Amino acid sequence: MSLDLPLTPGVDALGTAHDTRQSRAEDVYGLLKQDIADFRLIPGDRFTETAICDRLGVSRTPVRQALYRLQQEGFVEVLFRAGWRVLPIDFQKFEQLYDLRKVLETEAVRRLCSEPHLLGESEYQSLADVWLQPADLRSHDAVAVGSLDEAFHCALVAATGNAEMARVHRDVTERIRIIRRLDFTWAARINATYDEHALILRAIRARRADEAVRLLGAHIDASQTEVRKITLHQIYMAQTASLQSPAAPR
């Protein structure tokens, strides 16, 4: 499938061409990053720039720009005369990222409890509409719940009003996405996420800071424990499921 990317108008031909290349590189970057998050490309997979160019119908320049950006962010690596590879899972790195995530989110929850105006009524209600649902109305779509889970945690940090704190948290969220979403391949973890998010929200609403921090810490620890159990078989199963989904061909 080729990328039908809109051209970005410029003041002259040179400017337009430059903007177009940047736009294409941005789109290729987004598609490849989504492929990694959705397990169409899994840790250890090797590929060439030519293969990506052929699949997406773009030239080598935006593909190379996108890959260098993904390399800087720690998603892929270039192999000498052998193309590119999605980096294998570095569990020590993920342990450190989970620790950082816990520090950021627990501090955010403390602030939300001590300064209740930070999480306004509309923001609280938006979260409550998703997570305080009766069991029969809960989503059991792993991809959808994974996205909702990320949005929940990012919303709590963003509500503090600290833009730099939110930026770092978003970066951590993107870097752990590939393994975090494996947590939702089990129905029990999906239900637990709904239950735990509901308890966290109610504790924040009641301004019970110690309880909210304890609940959030336990919630993150449970996810981290599941990450330690990840096997190559789970990853390959996730890839198989992704490639069989209607949205897979691109």
Long-range contacts (C-beta under 8 A, 24 or more apart in sequence): 1-55, 1-56, 1-57, 1-249, 1-250, 2-56, 2-57, 2-58, 3-27, 3-28, 3-31, 3-56, 3-57, 3-58, 21-61, 21-62, 21-65, 24-58, 24-59, 24-62, 25-61, 25-62, 25-63, 25-65, 25-66, 25-69, 26-66, 27-62, 28-52, 28-56, 28-58, 28-62, 28-63, 28-65, 28-66, 29-65, 29-66, 29-69, 29-70, 31-56, 31-250, 32-66, 32-67, 32-70, 33-70, 33-75, 33-174, 35-250, 36-75, 36-86, 36-178, 37-177, 37-178, 37-181, 38-143, 38-242, 39-178, 39-181, 39-235, 39-238, 39-239, 39-241, 39-242, 40-239, 40-242, 40-243, 40-248, 41-86, 42-86, 42-235, 42-236, 42-238, 42-239, 43-86, 43-87, 43-88, 43-89, 43-178, 43-235, 44-85, 44-86, 44-88, 45-85, 45-86, 46-79, 46-82, 46-83, 46-84, 46-85, 47-83, 47-84, 47-85, 48-83, 48-84, 49-83, 49-84, 51-83, 55-250, 56-250, 73-174, 73-175, 74-175, 89-178, 89-179, 89-230, 89-235, 91-227, 91-228, 94-176, 94-179, 94-227, 95-224, 97-172, 97-175, 97-176, 98-176, 98-220, 98-223, 98-224, 98-227, 100-168, 100-172, 101-153, 101-169, 101-172, 101-173, 101-176, 101-220, 102-217, 102-220, 102-221, 104-157, 104-165, 104-168, 104-169, 104-172, 105-153, 105-156, 105-157, 105-169, 105-216, 105-220, 106-213, 106-216, 106-217, 107-165, 108-156, 108-157, 108-159, 108-160, 108-165, 108-169, 109-156, 109-200, 109-204, 109-209, 109-212, 109-213, 109-216, 110-209, 110-212, 110-213, 111-160, 112-156, 112-159, 112-160, 112-204, 112-212, 113-203, 113-204, 113-207, 113-208, 113-209, 113-212, 114-207, 114-209, 116-207, 118-159, 118-160, 118-161, 119-156, 119-159, 119-204, 123-155, 123-159, 124-201, 124-204, 124-205, 126-155, 127-152, 127-155, 127-197, 127-201, 128-201, 131-194, 131-197, 131-198, 131-201, 132-198, 132-201, 133-194, 135-191, 135-194, 138-190, 138-191, 138-194, 139-190, 140-187, 140-190, 142-181, 142-184, 142-185, 142-190, 143-181, 143-184, 145-184, 145-190, 145-193, 146-177, 146-180, 146-181, 146-183, 146-184, 149-180, 149-184, 149-193, 149-197, 150-177, 150-180, 152-197, 156-204, 179-227, 179-230, 180-223, 180-227, 181-238, 182-226, 182-227, 182-230, 182-234, 182-235, 182-238, 183-223, 183-226, 183-227, 185-234, 185-237, 185-238, 186-226, 189-226, 192-222, 193-219, 196-222
